[in-house]
Amino acid sequence: FENMIRKGSKPNVAIYTVLIDGYAKSGNVEDAIRLLHRMIDEGFKPDVVTFSVVVNGLCKNGRVEEALDYFQTCQFNGLAINSMFYSSLIDGLGKAGRI
């Protein structure tokens, strides 16, 4: 990613989302969140897919409260929540004994 930027390529929401998803799926949720914040700091607006992969990673790591915070962020910003997002959230809540 850094090499891509150094060589003049411009990232976009899709590229950030793929990288965030890679971090989240490999258990590096902190790196996924850091990259999400970098994305926002650089002026990109995450879409529901971006937030979905973060929520999925958080839920798989037992961090349901943080996932719920992102859910509220999406609602506040008027993003249409998709089935993957809801599925991850329900799974995380279930594993946490909250439903």
FIVO-448870 format. One record per residue (C-alpha): residue number from 1; residue in three letters; chain; z, x, y. Coordinates in Angstrom, 1 decimal. Example, Ala and Ser with C-alpha at 12.3 -4.5 7.8 and 13.67 -1.06 7.14 Angstrom:
! residues 2
<1,"ala","A",<7.8,12.3,-4.5>>
<2,"ser","A",<7.1,13.7,-1.1>>
END
This chain:
! residues 99
<1,"phe","A",<0.0,0.0,0.0>>
<2,"glu","A",<1.0,2.7,2.4>>
<3,"asn","A",<-2.1,4.7,1.5>>
<4,"met","A",<-4.3,1.6,2.1>>
<5,"ile","A",<-2.9,1.3,5.6>>
<6,"arg","A",<-3.2,5.0,6.4>>
<7,"lys","A",<-6.9,4.8,5.4>>
<8,"gly","A",<-7.4,2.0,7.9>>
<9,"ser","A",<-7.3,-1.1,5.7>>
<10,"lys","A",<-5.6,-4.0,7.2>>
<11,"pro","A",<-3.1,-6.0,5.0>>
<12,"asn","A",<-3.1,-9.8,5.1>>
<13,"val","A",<-0.8,-12.6,3.8>>
<14,"ala","A",<-2.5,-12.5,0.3>>
<15,"ile","A",<-2.0,-8.7,-0.1>>
<16,"tyr","A",<1.6,-8.9,1.0>>
<17,"thr","A",<2.3,-11.8,-1.3>>
<18,"val","A",<0.9,-10.0,-4.3>>
<19,"leu","A",<3.0,-6.9,-3.5>>
<20,"ile","A",<6.1,-9.1,-3.0>>
<21,"asp","A",<5.5,-10.8,-6.3>>
<22,"gly","A",<5.2,-7.5,-8.1>>
<23,"tyr","A",<8.5,-6.4,-6.7>>
<24,"ala","A",<10.2,-9.7,-7.5>>
<25,"lys","A",<8.8,-9.8,-11.1>>
<26,"ser","A",<10.0,-6.3,-11.8>>
<27,"gly","A",<13.5,-7.2,-10.7>>
<28,"asn","A",<13.3,-5.4,-7.4>>
<29,"val","A",<14.2,-8.5,-5.3>>
<30,"glu","A",<15.7,-6.4,-2.5>>
<31,"asp","A",<12.4,-4.6,-2.1>>
<32,"ala","A",<10.6,-7.9,-2.2>>
<33,"ile","A",<12.8,-9.3,0.6>>
<34,"arg","A",<12.4,-6.1,2.6>>
<35,"leu","A",<8.6,-6.4,2.4>>
<36,"leu","A",<8.8,-10.1,3.3>>
<37,"his","A",<10.7,-9.1,6.5>>
<38,"arg","A",<8.2,-6.3,7.2>>
<39,"met","A",<5.4,-8.8,6.8>>
<40,"ile","A",<7.0,-11.1,9.4>>
<41,"asp","A",<7.8,-8.2,11.7>>
<42,"glu","A",<4.2,-7.2,11.7>>
<43,"gly","A",<3.2,-10.7,12.8>>
<44,"phe","A",<2.1,-12.3,9.5>>
<45,"lys","A",<3.2,-15.8,8.7>>
<46,"pro","A",<4.3,-16.2,5.1>>
<47,"asp","A",<2.9,-19.2,3.3>>
<48,"val","A",<4.5,-21.4,0.7>>
<49,"val","A",<3.1,-19.1,-2.1>>
<50,"thr","A",<4.8,-16.1,-0.5>>
<51,"phe","A",<8.1,-17.9,-0.3>>
<52,"ser","A",<7.7,-19.2,-3.8>>
<53,"val","A",<7.5,-15.8,-5.3>>
<54,"val","A",<10.6,-14.7,-3.4>>
<55,"val","A",<12.5,-17.8,-4.5>>
<56,"asn","A",<11.4,-17.2,-8.1>>
<57,"gly","A",<12.7,-13.7,-8.0>>
<58,"leu","A",<15.9,-14.7,-6.5>>
<59,"cys","A",<16.5,-17.4,-9.0>>
<60,"lys","A",<15.7,-15.2,-11.9>>
<61,"asn","A",<18.4,-12.8,-10.6>>
<62,"gly","A",<21.0,-15.5,-10.2>>
<63,"arg","A",<20.8,-15.5,-6.4>>
<64,"val","A",<20.4,-19.3,-6.0>>
<65,"glu","A",<22.2,-19.6,-2.6>>
<66,"glu","A",<19.6,-17.2,-1.1>>
<67,"ala","A",<16.8,-19.2,-2.7>>
<68,"leu","A",<18.2,-22.4,-1.2>>
<69,"asp","A",<18.2,-20.7,2.2>>
<70,"tyr","A",<14.4,-19.9,1.8>>
<71,"phe","A",<13.9,-23.5,0.7>>
<72,"gln","A",<15.5,-24.7,3.9>>
<73,"thr","A",<13.4,-22.2,5.9>>
<74,"cys","A",<10.2,-23.6,4.4>>
<75,"gln","A",<11.3,-27.2,5.2>>
<76,"phe","A",<12.2,-26.3,8.7>>
<77,"asn","A",<8.8,-24.7,9.2>>
<78,"gly","A",<7.0,-27.7,7.8>>
<79,"leu","A",<5.6,-25.9,4.7>>
<80,"ala","A",<4.6,-28.2,1.8>>
<81,"ile","A",<6.7,-27.1,-1.1>>
<82,"asn","A",<4.6,-26.6,-4.3>>
<83,"ser","A",<5.5,-27.2,-7.9>>
<84,"met","A",<6.1,-23.6,-8.7>>
<85,"phe","A",<8.7,-23.5,-5.9>>
<86,"tyr","A",<10.5,-26.6,-7.2>>
<87,"ser","A",<10.3,-25.4,-10.8>>
<88,"ser","A",<11.9,-22.0,-9.9>>
<89,"leu","A",<14.6,-23.7,-7.8>>
<90,"ile","A",<15.5,-26.2,-10.5>>
<91,"asp","A",<15.5,-23.5,-13.1>>
<92,"gly","A",<17.8,-21.3,-11.0>>
<93,"leu","A",<20.1,-24.2,-10.2>>
<94,"gly","A",<20.3,-25.2,-13.9>>
<95,"lys","A",<21.2,-21.7,-14.9>>
<96,"ala","A",<23.9,-21.6,-12.2>>
<97,"gly","A",<25.3,-24.9,-13.6>>
<98,"arg","A",<24.6,-26.7,-10.4>>
<99,"ile","A",<22.6,-29.6,-11.9>>
END
